[in-house]
């Protein structure tokens, strides 16, 4: 059975270590897009969160885990 939401959370969790990191990463990237940064993928949605989720799924968003959190 196919997920109604693409990409699925299961697919996205293959790109990051846990759900918390996924939420943090996508929300920070969506904020960057809202603030004027260009999307890293061809845009098929005007929703910044959707764009951010698709960028994470494409493996285009990198992050660094620091002792005190995500940079």
Secondary structure as GFF3:
##gff-version 3
##sequence-region A 1 71
A	DSSP	alpha_helix	9	13	.	.	.	ID=ss1
A	DSSP	alpha_helix	19	34	.	.	.	ID=ss2
A	DSSP	alpha_helix	48	57	.	.	.	ID=ss3
A	DSSP	beta_strand	65	66	.	.	.	ID=ss4
A	DSSP	beta_strand	69	70	.	.	.	ID=ss5
###
